[in-house]
Amino acid sequence: MAASQPQGPAASASGVSGPGSAGGLGTQQQPQPPTQLVGSAQGGLLQQQQQDFDPVQRYKMLIPQLKESLQTLMKVAAQNLIQNTNIDNGQKSSDGPIQRFDKCLEEFYALCDQLELCLRLAHECLSQSCDSAKHSPTLVPTATKPDAVQPDSLPYPQYLAVIKAQIACAKDIHTALLDCANKVTGKTSAPPTGSGSAL
């Protein structure tokens, strides 16, 4: 009896520790989200978005596709030429299917159009950047940061004059557009002349 008494607490302790240990192992074995994979996926998505919006990167991506399309076009053209020559000479043509030349040519022209659009967009971006750097006022030096003064910075009175000139130009453009719109709407909505005299 004395020997059987310590077995009860031991059994109870083992019974209590069993589920606890299993639960502890279960919590430790739960899968954790792969932070590195998520970060790399986000970085790849940002890089893809930059490539989609940047015409130069888009152009660089389309160049290998254009080369491959041109190679395929030349290959299909040669196959079609050989097949037509064999048919004209009365020889048996190849039994395998041959790609259509017009489809390959259409794909090649589509890539050329995309490259042309990328080049035009890059040229427009460059011209807008040059115009912005030419016509926008430079930075105004501040008294709190005298070391950050640039040699081509404008003094504050001259900066105000440039801003006032730009505001006046914007108002003139706005007024001209309103006048044109009023003239167009006036011509379209005006009743035909002579209708009152006929009555």
Disulfide bonds with the S-S distance in Angstrom:
none
